[in-house]
Amino acid sequence: MTGDTPTGRLHLGHWVGSLERRVELQEKYDCYFLLANMHAFTTRADKPKEIRQDTIEIVKDWLAAGIDPVKSTIVLQTEVPAIAELTWFFAMLLPFNRVMKNPTLKTEIDAKGLGDSYSFGFPMYAVGQCADILAFRPVYVPVGEDQKAHIEMCREVARNFNRIYCGVNPKAEDKDFGVPVAQGGAGGVFPIPEALIGRVGRLPGVGDGSQKMSKSLGNAIFLSDTAKDVQKKINKITTGRQSPTEPGNPDNVLFEFVQAFITDPARVDELKRRYAAGDNIGDGHIKQELAEAINTLLEPMRAPRAEFEKPGGG
């Protein structure tokens, strides 16, 4: 079980962080993918029309990327009252300071420039994520590295609920929670979910790589971008290198993208070797090859998404 908050179209960070794994997992597991539209109201309660449209945009991206509604269940958060009910009960099992110290929550407050002006409901977003997950009693939760702290808090809530309300032995192992006693488990309502981190825990945004890829920061390459848009944005990656013969650091932001999207390991190794040696290879050449690799990934998504954009398709 996993999902996305509707804040606009999805980008490459979503793909490598979680979405590509969802496409794979739906072939082996019973998957639930949540459109967390209720969470969007924590920062945009005055923009319901935008939230509705952003929710539709995410569905278009999911379907174009390969999420199959025949194999997986797509869930609209506001249509599941149990999630709101669980959020309330779980809020009683988490100290306020524990919620506010969640590093993901603190990062969002800073990234969105909320200061002290965020709504009373905003911190409930972190508690609500626990309800989003546990309502479906999942074993695995595919997420990006930045969501790992949320999953750990969710695991705490599941343990507390099971111990307090279901009489589960506090010394029981995590793997036994949610498994009936008759089957050799510890009992309880909720299993303790595990985070499945994507192959790229944090994809930087285009630019100098100091910030993660984000729509709000204007440094994202969207799954719906055209081939020209992709090349134009890749060209914005900066390394400070001046010439093709200048030895470069292959641990820079440009090579984070290379390693994420050029699929041939031998080619990646060759590029790194030549770049480090200043072997007549410029940043521009690498950016062109990188953009081609990204466009090869995105091209199969473009046709179906174009169909969704037609009248009646959205």
SEFIMI-89479 format. One record per residue (C-alpha): residue in one letter; residue number from 0; y, x, z. Coordinates in nm, 3 decimals, padded with zeros to 5 digits. Each point is the difference from the previous one (the first is absolute). Layout:
BEGIN
+---+-----+---------+---------+---------+
: r :   k :      py :      px :      pz :
+---+-----+---------+---------+---------+
: A : NUM :       Y :       X :       Z :
...
+---+-----+---------+---------+---------+
// end
This chain:
BEGIN
+---+-----+---------+---------+---------+
: r :   k :      py :      px :      pz :
+---+-----+---------+---------+---------+
: M :   0 :  00.000 :  00.000 :  00.000 :
: T :   1 :  00.347 :  00.123 : -00.088 :
: G :   2 :  00.320 : -00.122 : -00.161 :
: D :   3 :  00.365 :  00.049 : -00.086 :
: T :   4 :  00.332 : -00.134 :  00.123 :
: P :   5 :  00.197 : -00.143 : -00.295 :
: T :   6 :  00.299 :  00.228 : -00.037 :
: G :   7 : -00.013 :  00.022 : -00.379 :
: R :   8 : -00.225 :  00.149 : -00.264 :
: L :   9 : -00.267 :  00.251 :  00.101 :
: H :  10 :  00.034 :  00.371 : -00.079 :
: L :  11 : -00.220 :  00.308 : -00.037 :
: G :  12 :  00.007 :  00.060 :  00.375 :
: H :  13 : -00.172 : -00.335 :  00.049 :
: W :  14 : -00.254 :  00.091 : -00.266 :
: V :  15 : -00.115 :  00.334 :  00.143 :
: G :  16 :  00.042 : -00.115 :  00.360 :
: S :  17 : -00.213 : -00.313 : -00.013 :
: L :  18 : -00.005 : -00.204 : -00.320 :
: E :  19 : -00.235 :  00.219 : -00.204 :
: R :  20 : -00.249 : -00.006 :  00.286 :
: R :  21 :  00.020 : -00.379 :  00.022 :
: V :  22 : -00.100 : -00.024 : -00.365 :
: E :  23 : -00.305 :  00.216 :  00.077 :
: L :  24 : -00.095 : -00.169 :  00.327 :
: Q :  25 : -00.006 : -00.350 : -00.148 :
: E :  26 : -00.313 :  00.104 : -00.190 :
: K :  27 : -00.188 :  00.069 :  00.326 :
: Y :  28 :  00.160 : -00.203 :  00.278 :
: D :  29 :  00.123 : -00.348 :  00.083 :
: C :  30 :  00.373 :  00.070 : -00.032 :
: Y :  31 :  00.307 : -00.192 :  00.118 :
: F :  32 :  00.343 :  00.100 : -00.128 :
: L :  33 :  00.297 : -00.144 :  00.187 :
: L :  34 :  00.345 : -00.085 : -00.138 :
: A :  35 :  00.194 :  00.053 :  00.323 :
: N :  36 :  00.295 : -00.221 : -00.094 :
: M :  37 :  00.066 : -00.098 :  00.362 :
: H :  38 :  00.073 :  00.365 :  00.087 :
: A :  39 :  00.268 :  00.013 : -00.268 :
: F :  40 :  00.204 : -00.248 :  00.205 :
: T :  41 :  00.040 :  00.254 :  00.282 :
: T :  42 :  00.272 :  00.175 : -00.203 :
: R :  43 :  00.090 : -00.259 : -00.268 :
: A :  44 : -00.012 : -00.337 :  00.169 :
: D :  45 :  00.309 : -00.104 : -00.198 :
: K :  46 : -00.164 :  00.071 : -00.337 :
: P :  47 : -00.302 : -00.230 : -00.036 :
: K :  48 :  00.034 : -00.026 : -00.379 :
: E :  49 : -00.017 :  00.378 : -00.034 :
: I :  50 : -00.305 :  00.015 :  00.225 :
: R :  51 : -00.173 : -00.266 : -00.208 :
: Q :  52 :  00.068 :  00.190 : -00.323 :
: D :  53 : -00.103 :  00.332 :  00.151 :
: T :  54 : -00.327 : -00.160 :  00.109 :
: I :  55 : -00.065 : -00.107 : -00.358 :
: E :  56 :  00.082 :  00.352 : -00.123 :
: I :  57 : -00.264 :  00.148 :  00.229 :
: V :  58 : -00.263 : -00.241 : -00.130 :
: K :  59 :  00.085 :  00.108 : -00.355 :
: D :  60 : -00.037 :  00.366 :  00.097 :
: W :  61 : -00.329 : -00.063 :  00.179 :
: L :  62 : -00.155 : -00.185 : -00.291 :
: A :  63 :  00.128 :  00.250 : -00.256 :
: A :  64 : -00.137 :  00.289 :  00.208 :
: G :  65 : -00.348 : -00.151 :  00.009 :
: I :  66 : -00.023 : -00.221 :  00.307 :
: D :  67 : -00.243 : -00.271 : -00.108 :
: P :  68 :  00.047 : -00.338 :  00.174 :
: V :  69 : -00.360 : -00.084 : -00.090 :
: K :  70 : -00.125 :  00.297 :  00.202 :
: S :  71 :  00.270 :  00.010 :  00.270 :
: T :  72 :  00.194 : -00.254 :  00.204 :
: I :  73 :  00.379 :  00.003 : -00.030 :
: V :  74 :  00.163 : -00.154 :  00.307 :
: L :  75 :  00.357 : -00.123 :  00.050 :
: Q :  76 :  00.094 :  00.079 :  00.359 :
: T :  77 :  00.208 : -00.312 :  00.063 :
: E :  78 : -00.298 : -00.219 : -00.096 :
: V :  79 : -00.212 :  00.131 :  00.289 :
: P :  80 :  00.133 : -00.147 :  00.330 :
: A :  81 : -00.255 :  00.203 :  00.199 :
: I :  82 :  00.194 :  00.317 : -00.079 :
: A :  83 :  00.316 : -00.131 :  00.170 :
: E :  84 : -00.205 : -00.125 :  00.296 :
: L :  85 : -00.176 :  00.334 :  00.043 :
: T :  86 :  00.333 :  00.182 : -00.023 :
: W :  87 :  00.120 : -00.193 :  00.303 :
: F :  88 : -00.311 :  00.072 :  00.207 :
: F :  89 : -00.016 :  00.365 : -00.103 :
: A :  90 :  00.364 :  00.045 :  00.101 :
: M :  91 : -00.112 : -00.061 :  00.358 :
: L :  92 : -00.251 :  00.285 : -00.022 :
: L :  93 :  00.247 :  00.268 : -00.110 :
: P :  94 :  00.275 :  00.146 :  00.221 :
: F :  95 :  00.342 : -00.026 : -00.161 :
: N :  96 :  00.052 :  00.378 :  00.022 :
: R :  97 : -00.334 :  00.055 : -00.175 :
: V :  98 :  00.116 : -00.209 : -00.295 :
: M :  99 :  00.342 :  00.162 : -00.024 :
: K : 100 : -00.150 :  00.352 :  00.010 :
: N : 101 : -00.215 : -00.073 : -00.303 :
: P : 102 :  00.112 :  00.281 : -00.235 :
: T : 103 : -00.033 : -00.219 : -00.310 :
: L : 104 :  00.233 : -00.258 :  00.152 :
: K : 105 :  00.253 :  00.265 :  00.098 :
: T : 106 : -00.013 :  00.149 : -00.351 :
: E : 107 :  00.070 : -00.340 : -00.159 :
: I : 108 :  00.296 : -00.059 :  00.229 :
: D : 109 :  00.148 :  00.335 : -00.106 :
: A : 110 : -00.090 : -00.028 : -00.372 :
: K : 111 :  00.152 : -00.347 : -00.028 :
: G : 112 :  00.308 :  00.093 :  00.200 :
: L : 113 : -00.056 : -00.284 :  00.246 :
: G : 114 :  00.138 :  00.184 :  00.303 :
: D : 115 :  00.016 : -00.252 :  00.285 :
: S : 116 :  00.066 : -00.292 : -00.231 :
: Y : 117 : -00.359 : -00.096 : -00.078 :
: S : 118 : -00.117 : -00.347 :  00.092 :
: F : 119 : -00.191 : -00.079 :  00.319 :
: G : 120 : -00.294 : -00.077 : -00.226 :
: F : 121 : -00.003 :  00.340 : -00.171 :
: P : 122 : -00.213 :  00.180 :  00.262 :
: M : 123 : -00.245 : -00.291 : -00.026 :
: Y : 124 : -00.080 :  00.135 : -00.347 :
: A : 125 : -00.212 :  00.269 :  00.166 :
: V : 126 : -00.183 : -00.255 :  00.215 :
: G : 127 : -00.035 : -00.231 : -00.297 :
: Q : 128 : -00.178 :  00.271 : -00.196 :
: C : 129 : -00.266 :  00.005 :  00.269 :
: A : 130 : -00.044 : -00.374 : -00.048 :
: D : 131 : -00.004 :  00.039 : -00.380 :
: I : 132 : -00.293 :  00.235 :  00.029 :
: L : 133 : -00.203 : -00.142 :  00.286 :
: A : 134 :  00.020 : -00.359 : -00.127 :
: F : 135 : -00.251 :  00.108 : -00.266 :
: R : 136 : -00.214 :  00.212 :  00.237 :
: P : 137 : -00.021 :  00.291 : -00.247 :
: V : 138 : -00.190 :  00.324 :  00.041 :
: Y : 139 :  00.223 :  00.204 : -00.234 :
: V : 140 :  00.375 : -00.007 : -00.072 :
: P : 141 :  00.117 :  00.202 : -00.305 :
: V : 142 :  00.353 :  00.125 :  00.072 :
: G : 143 :  00.238 :  00.286 : -00.068 :
: E : 144 :  00.054 :  00.277 :  00.254 :
: D : 145 :  00.321 : -00.165 :  00.122 :
: Q : 146 : -00.194 : -00.305 :  00.118 :
: K : 147 : -00.252 :  00.189 :  00.212 :
: A : 148 :  00.197 : -00.060 :  00.322 :
: H : 149 : -00.010 : -00.376 : -00.065 :
: I : 150 : -00.377 :  00.009 : -00.030 :
: E : 151 : -00.035 :  00.191 :  00.327 :
: M : 152 :  00.206 : -00.265 :  00.178 :
: C : 153 : -00.216 : -00.267 : -00.161 :
: R : 154 : -00.309 :  00.174 :  00.139 :
: E : 155 :  00.154 : -00.003 :  00.349 :
: V : 156 :  00.069 : -00.373 : -00.024 :
: A : 157 : -00.355 : -00.073 : -00.113 :
: R : 158 : -00.147 :  00.194 :  00.294 :
: N : 159 :  00.232 : -00.170 :  00.252 :
: F : 160 : -00.068 : -00.349 : -00.131 :
: N : 161 : -00.376 :  00.051 :  00.003 :
: R : 162 :  00.000 :  00.142 :  00.353 :
: I : 163 :  00.237 : -00.255 :  00.155 :
: Y : 164 : -00.112 : -00.321 : -00.170 :
: C : 165 : -00.357 :  00.074 : -00.103 :
: G : 166 : -00.123 :  00.206 :  00.293 :
: V : 167 : -00.092 :  00.300 : -00.212 :
: N : 168 : -00.092 :  00.307 :  00.202 :
: P : 169 :  00.304 :  00.234 :  00.007 :
: K : 170 : -00.237 :  00.292 : -00.054 :
: A : 171 : -00.148 : -00.146 : -00.319 :
: E : 172 :  00.026 :  00.213 : -00.313 :
: D : 173 :  00.234 : -00.113 : -00.277 :
: K : 174 : -00.286 : -00.048 : -00.246 :
: D : 175 : -00.157 : -00.262 :  00.228 :
: F : 176 :  00.308 : -00.224 :  00.034 :
: G : 177 : -00.029 : -00.327 : -00.190 :
: V : 178 : -00.376 :  00.036 : -00.035 :
: P : 179 : -00.195 : -00.276 :  00.183 :
: V : 180 : -00.189 :  00.110 :  00.311 :
: A : 181 : -00.315 : -00.151 : -00.147 :
: Q : 182 :  00.031 :  00.251 : -00.284 :
: G : 183 :  00.042 :  00.295 :  00.232 :
: G : 184 :  00.380 : -00.001 :  00.004 :
: A : 185 :  00.258 : -00.037 :  00.275 :
: G : 186 :  00.119 : -00.345 : -00.108 :
: G : 187 :  00.360 : -00.109 : -00.033 :
: V : 188 :  00.194 : -00.169 : -00.276 :
: F : 189 :  00.147 :  00.295 : -00.185 :
: P : 190 : -00.158 :  00.315 : -00.144 :
: I : 191 :  00.206 :  00.320 :  00.034 :
: P : 192 :  00.131 :  00.063 : -00.354 :
: E : 193 :  00.020 :  00.342 : -00.159 :
: A : 194 :  00.286 :  00.123 : -00.218 :
: L : 195 : -00.095 :  00.124 : -00.346 :
: I : 196 :  00.281 :  00.236 : -00.101 :
: G : 197 :  00.063 :  00.029 : -00.374 :
: R : 198 : -00.064 :  00.325 : -00.186 :
: V : 199 :  00.374 :  00.075 :  00.024 :
: G : 200 :  00.123 : -00.081 :  00.348 :
: R : 201 :  00.371 :  00.023 : -00.085 :
: L : 202 :  00.144 :  00.017 : -00.349 :
: P : 203 :  00.357 :  00.135 : -00.010 :
: G : 204 :  00.269 : -00.170 : -00.199 :
: V : 205 :  00.148 :  00.153 : -00.313 :
: G : 206 :  00.276 :  00.244 :  00.087 :
: D : 207 : -00.041 :  00.282 :  00.250 :
: G : 208 : -00.300 : -00.159 :  00.172 :
: S : 209 :  00.168 : -00.031 :  00.340 :
: Q : 210 : -00.064 : -00.376 :  00.014 :
: K : 211 : -00.314 : -00.197 : -00.071 :
: M : 212 : -00.001 : -00.217 : -00.310 :
: S : 213 :  00.185 : -00.323 :  00.075 :
: K : 214 :  00.171 : -00.277 : -00.193 :
: S : 215 :  00.283 : -00.017 :  00.255 :
: L : 216 :  00.074 :  00.372 : -00.044 :
: G : 217 :  00.014 : -00.029 : -00.379 :
: N : 218 : -00.256 :  00.276 : -00.055 :
: A : 219 : -00.303 : -00.201 : -00.112 :
: I : 220 : -00.205 : -00.007 : -00.319 :
: F : 221 : -00.124 : -00.356 : -00.032 :
: L : 222 : -00.338 : -00.103 : -00.134 :
: S : 223 :  00.190 : -00.221 : -00.243 :
: D : 224 :  00.230 :  00.276 : -00.134 :
: T : 225 :  00.001 :  00.077 : -00.373 :
: A : 226 : -00.115 :  00.337 : -00.133 :
: K : 227 :  00.364 :  00.101 : -00.053 :
: D : 228 :  00.090 : -00.105 :  00.354 :
: V : 229 : -00.282 :  00.214 :  00.138 :
: Q : 230 :  00.112 :  00.310 : -00.192 :
: K : 231 :  00.364 : -00.055 :  00.098 :
: K : 232 : -00.090 : -00.027 :  00.369 :
: I : 233 : -00.238 :  00.295 : -00.002 :
: N : 234 :  00.282 :  00.208 : -00.147 :
: K : 235 :  00.195 : -00.064 :  00.321 :
: I : 236 : -00.245 :  00.205 :  00.208 :
: T : 237 :  00.181 :  00.312 :  00.120 :
: T : 238 : -00.153 :  00.333 :  00.103 :
: G : 239 :  00.292 :  00.243 : -00.013 :
: R : 240 : -00.188 :  00.216 : -00.252 :
: Q : 241 :  00.223 :  00.143 : -00.274 :
: S : 242 : -00.219 :  00.133 : -00.283 :
: P : 243 : -00.359 : -00.002 : -00.140 :
: T : 244 : -00.047 :  00.361 :  00.107 :
: E : 245 :  00.112 : -00.049 :  00.360 :
: P : 246 : -00.298 : -00.007 :  00.240 :
: G : 247 : -00.014 : -00.343 :  00.161 :
: N : 248 : -00.151 : -00.152 :  00.313 :
: P : 249 : -00.291 : -00.227 : -00.101 :
: D : 250 :  00.027 : -00.178 :  00.333 :
: N : 251 :  00.323 : -00.170 : -00.106 :
: V : 252 :  00.067 : -00.366 : -00.076 :
: L : 253 : -00.075 :  00.038 : -00.371 :
: F : 254 : -00.352 :  00.118 :  00.071 :
: E : 255 : -00.058 : -00.277 :  00.253 :
: F : 256 :  00.032 : -00.229 : -00.301 :
: V : 257 : -00.211 :  00.228 : -00.219 :
: Q : 258 : -00.285 : -00.001 :  00.249 :
: A : 259 :  00.025 : -00.377 :  00.043 :
: F : 260 :  00.000 : -00.100 : -00.367 :
: I : 261 : -00.140 :  00.272 : -00.225 :
: T : 262 : -00.369 : -00.074 :  00.028 :
: D : 263 : -00.149 :  00.323 : -00.136 :
: P : 264 : -00.037 :  00.244 :  00.294 :
: A : 265 : -00.034 :  00.299 : -00.233 :
: R : 266 :  00.329 : -00.089 : -00.169 :
: V : 267 :  00.173 : -00.040 :  00.336 :
: D : 268 : -00.125 :  00.343 :  00.109 :
: E : 269 :  00.122 :  00.154 : -00.325 :
: L : 270 :  00.345 : -00.154 :  00.037 :
: K : 271 :  00.025 :  00.120 :  00.359 :
: R : 272 : -00.105 :  00.354 : -00.095 :
: R : 273 :  00.248 :  00.028 : -00.287 :
: Y : 274 :  00.279 : -00.159 :  00.202 :
: A : 275 : -00.048 :  00.237 :  00.295 :
: A : 276 : -00.004 :  00.299 : -00.235 :
: G : 277 :  00.300 : -00.112 : -00.206 :
: D : 278 : -00.226 :  00.012 : -00.303 :
: N : 279 :  00.242 : -00.151 : -00.252 :
: I : 280 : -00.040 : -00.359 :  00.119 :
: G : 281 :  00.307 : -00.208 :  00.076 :
: D : 282 :  00.045 : -00.296 :  00.229 :
: G : 283 :  00.081 : -00.208 : -00.309 :
: H : 284 : -00.338 :  00.071 : -00.157 :
: I : 285 : -00.182 : -00.099 :  00.317 :
: K : 286 :  00.211 : -00.315 :  00.034 :
: Q : 287 : -00.089 : -00.105 : -00.353 :
: E : 288 : -00.372 :  00.051 :  00.062 :
: L : 289 :  00.029 : -00.179 :  00.333 :
: A : 290 :  00.176 : -00.300 : -00.155 :
: E : 291 : -00.273 : -00.022 : -00.264 :
: A : 292 : -00.265 : -00.008 :  00.274 :
: I : 293 :  00.184 : -00.273 :  00.190 :
: N : 294 :  00.047 : -00.205 : -00.315 :
: T : 295 : -00.371 :  00.030 : -00.075 :
: L : 296 : -00.061 : -00.154 :  00.342 :
: L : 297 :  00.257 : -00.277 : -00.041 :
: E : 298 : -00.061 : -00.094 : -00.364 :
: P : 299 : -00.298 : -00.232 :  00.070 :
: M : 300 :  00.217 : -00.189 :  00.251 :
: R : 301 :  00.289 : -00.060 : -00.239 :
: A : 302 : -00.160 : -00.250 : -00.238 :
: P : 303 : -00.128 : -00.243 :  00.266 :
: R : 304 :  00.326 :  00.021 :  00.192 :
: A : 305 :  00.194 : -00.075 : -00.317 :
: E : 306 : -00.206 : -00.317 : -00.034 :
: F : 307 :  00.096 : -00.103 :  00.354 :
: E : 308 :  00.365 :  00.052 : -00.087 :
: K : 309 : -00.010 : -00.254 : -00.283 :
: P : 310 :  00.122 : -00.356 :  00.061 :
: G : 311 : -00.263 : -00.173 :  00.208 :
: G : 312 : -00.163 :  00.329 :  00.093 :
: G : 313 :  00.186 :  00.041 :  00.327 :
+---+-----+---------+---------+---------+
// end
